[in-house]
């Protein structure tokens, strides 16, 4: 998906190493548990009939396209057929808000400094609006408690609980962390080193 190993890392914590909200044992025995034989056993038990799994993603972002291709290749090894549906971003956002027409979607999220602004989980009505059951409401309840607690140690305990609930309840899989290398010439002035390229109020000084 990413390429050079210097630019990616595998870790189950919802916040990376070095962040004060990093949880070392998050996703233990669940995350990155590579077991093709077990996967085939579960497929047989589930009576998977070989019908294609539709993977929804954006066609105009290279990272998303490479994700689809990588996942398609990995799932094929255990007997799952993936049918990529690649569209422009507006179509993808519209489609993911419905229950029909897709099974899996991958997305990129910028790392934020605080769990309350964690892009992949802003409550059940923020990202996957139709997901509403007892488990999703449990996630919401944890998230709300986390937002009200101001004592670091007490809040960290809630963050640990949130990480456990994420792997138990949420229909998500954290794949990896990755970084990008941005290069700029000394003649570029006004540029701010942010996660994405923004060239507002920038100029070339000769």
C-alpha positions as CSV (number, residue, x, y, z in Angstrom):
1,X,0.0,0.0,0.0
2,X,2.6,2.5,1.1
3,X,6.0,1.3,-0.2
4,X,9.2,2.2,1.7
5,X,9.1,0.7,5.2
6,X,10.6,3.9,6.6
7,X,7.2,5.6,6.1
8,X,4.8,3.2,7.7
9,X,4.2,1.3,11.0
10,X,1.8,-1.4,12.2
11,X,0.3,-0.7,15.6
12,X,-3.2,-1.3,17.0
13,X,-3.4,1.7,19.3
14,X,-5.8,4.4,18.0
15,X,-3.0,6.9,18.7
16,X,0.6,6.2,17.7
17,X,3.8,5.8,19.8
18,X,5.0,9.0,21.2
19,X,1.5,10.4,21.7
20,X,0.3,10.8,25.3
21,X,-2.8,8.7,24.5
22,X,-0.9,5.8,23.1
23,X,-2.2,2.4,24.5
24,X,0.4,-0.3,24.3
25,X,-1.9,-3.3,24.6
26,X,-4.7,-2.1,22.3
27,X,-6.1,-4.8,20.0
28,X,-4.0,-7.6,21.7
29,X,-4.6,-11.0,19.9
30,X,-6.9,-9.2,17.4
31,X,-4.8,-6.7,15.4
32,X,-2.6,-8.1,12.6
33,X,-3.4,-11.7,13.6
34,X,-2.4,-13.3,10.3
35,X,-3.9,-16.7,10.1
36,X,-5.0,-17.7,6.5
37,X,-6.0,-21.3,7.7
38,X,-8.3,-19.9,10.3
39,X,-9.8,-17.4,7.8
40,X,-10.6,-20.3,5.5
41,X,-12.1,-22.2,8.3
42,X,-14.3,-19.3,9.3
43,X,-15.4,-18.8,5.7
44,X,-16.4,-22.4,5.4
45,X,-18.3,-22.1,8.7
46,X,-20.1,-19.0,7.4
47,X,-21.0,-20.8,4.2
48,X,-19.4,-18.1,2.0
49,X,-20.7,-18.8,-1.5
50,X,-18.0,-16.9,-3.4
51,X,-20.1,-13.9,-4.3
52,X,-17.9,-10.7,-4.7
53,X,-17.3,-8.4,-1.8
54,X,-17.8,-4.9,-3.1
55,X,-15.1,-2.5,-2.0
56,X,-15.9,1.1,-2.3
57,X,-13.2,3.7,-2.7
58,X,-12.0,6.9,-4.3
59,X,-10.5,6.7,-7.8
60,X,-8.6,10.1,-7.6
61,X,-6.3,9.2,-4.7
62,X,-3.4,6.9,-5.3
63,X,-3.2,5.7,-1.7
64,X,-6.9,4.6,-1.8
65,X,-6.5,2.8,-5.1
66,X,-3.3,0.9,-3.8
67,X,-5.3,-0.1,-0.7
68,X,-8.0,-1.7,-2.8
69,X,-5.4,-3.6,-4.9
70,X,-3.5,-4.8,-1.8
71,X,-6.7,-5.9,0.0
72,X,-8.0,-7.6,-3.1
73,X,-4.8,-9.6,-3.4
74,X,-4.7,-10.6,0.3
75,X,-8.3,-11.7,0.5
76,X,-8.0,-13.7,-2.7
77,X,-5.4,-15.9,-0.8
78,X,-8.1,-17.1,1.5
79,X,-10.8,-17.5,-1.2
80,X,-12.6,-14.1,-1.0
81,X,-13.4,-12.3,-4.2
82,X,-13.2,-8.5,-4.1
83,X,-15.0,-6.3,-6.7
84,X,-13.5,-2.8,-6.6
85,X,-16.0,0.1,-7.1
86,X,-13.9,3.2,-7.6
87,X,-15.7,6.6,-8.0
88,X,-15.1,10.3,-7.4
89,X,-15.2,11.4,-3.8
90,X,-18.6,12.9,-3.9
91,X,-20.1,9.6,-5.2
92,X,-18.2,7.6,-2.6
93,X,-19.5,9.8,0.3
94,X,-23.1,9.5,-1.0
95,X,-22.8,5.7,-1.4
96,X,-21.2,5.1,2.0
97,X,-24.2,6.7,3.7
98,X,-26.5,3.9,2.5
99,X,-26.6,0.3,3.6
100,X,-26.8,-1.2,0.0
101,X,-24.3,-1.3,-2.8
102,X,-21.1,-1.9,-0.9
103,X,-19.4,-4.0,1.8
104,X,-16.0,-2.5,2.6
105,X,-14.5,0.9,2.3
106,X,-11.1,2.2,3.3
107,X,-10.4,5.8,4.2
108,X,-7.4,8.0,5.2
109,X,-7.6,10.0,8.4
110,X,-5.2,12.7,9.6
111,X,-3.8,12.1,13.0
112,X,-5.2,14.5,15.6
113,X,-3.6,15.5,18.9
114,X,-6.6,14.5,21.0
115,X,-9.0,11.5,21.1
116,X,-12.0,13.8,21.1
117,X,-11.1,14.9,17.6
118,X,-10.3,11.4,16.3
119,X,-11.5,11.5,12.7
120,X,-12.4,7.8,12.4
121,X,-14.8,7.9,15.4
122,X,-16.8,11.1,15.9
123,X,-19.9,9.2,17.1
124,X,-22.4,7.0,15.3
125,X,-24.0,9.8,13.4
126,X,-20.8,11.4,12.1
127,X,-19.2,8.9,9.8
128,X,-21.5,5.9,9.2
129,X,-24.8,7.4,10.0
130,X,-27.0,4.3,9.7
131,X,-25.0,2.3,12.3
132,X,-27.2,2.5,15.4
133,X,-27.5,-0.4,17.8
134,X,-26.6,-1.3,21.4
135,X,-23.0,-1.6,20.6
136,X,-22.7,1.7,18.8
137,X,-24.5,3.5,21.6
138,X,-22.0,2.0,24.0
139,X,-19.2,3.5,21.9
140,X,-21.0,6.9,22.0
141,X,-21.4,6.6,25.8
142,X,-17.6,6.0,26.3
143,X,-16.8,8.9,23.9
144,X,-19.1,11.3,25.8
145,X,-17.5,10.4,29.1
146,X,-14.0,10.9,27.6
147,X,-15.0,14.4,26.4
148,X,-16.1,15.5,29.9
149,X,-13.1,14.2,31.9
150,X,-10.3,16.7,32.4
151,X,-8.0,14.7,34.7
152,X,-5.4,13.1,32.5
153,X,-5.0,9.8,34.5
154,X,-8.8,9.3,34.7
155,X,-9.2,10.2,31.0
156,X,-6.4,7.8,30.0
157,X,-8.3,5.0,31.6
158,X,-11.3,5.9,29.5
159,X,-9.1,6.0,26.4
160,X,-8.0,2.5,27.2
161,X,-11.6,1.4,27.5
162,X,-12.3,3.2,24.2
163,X,-9.6,1.3,22.5
164,X,-10.9,-2.1,23.8
165,X,-14.5,-1.1,22.8
166,X,-13.2,-0.1,19.3
167,X,-12.0,-3.6,18.6
168,X,-15.0,-5.3,20.2
169,X,-17.8,-3.2,18.8
170,X,-16.8,-1.0,15.9
171,X,-17.0,-2.4,12.3
172,X,-13.6,-0.9,11.6
173,X,-10.1,-2.2,11.1
174,X,-7.1,0.1,11.7
175,X,-4.7,-0.9,9.0
176,X,-1.5,1.1,9.5
177,X,0.1,4.5,10.3
178,X,2.0,6.1,7.5
179,X,3.9,9.4,6.9
180,X,4.8,11.4,3.8
181,X,8.0,13.1,2.9
182,X,7.5,16.7,1.7
183,X,10.3,18.5,0.0
184,X,10.4,22.3,-0.5
185,X,12.9,24.6,-2.2
186,X,14.4,27.5,-0.2
187,X,12.7,29.9,-2.6
188,X,9.2,28.8,-1.5
189,X,8.1,31.3,1.1
190,X,5.0,31.3,3.4
191,X,4.5,27.5,3.2
192,X,3.3,25.8,6.3
193,X,4.4,22.1,6.8
194,X,0.9,20.5,7.3
195,X,-0.2,16.9,6.6
196,X,-1.6,17.9,3.2
197,X,-0.3,20.4,0.7
198,X,-1.7,23.9,1.2
199,X,-0.3,26.7,-0.9
200,X,-2.4,29.6,0.4
201,X,-0.4,32.8,0.9
202,X,2.7,31.2,-0.6
203,X,5.1,32.7,-3.1
204,X,8.4,32.1,-4.9
205,X,11.1,34.4,-4.0
206,X,13.9,34.7,-6.5
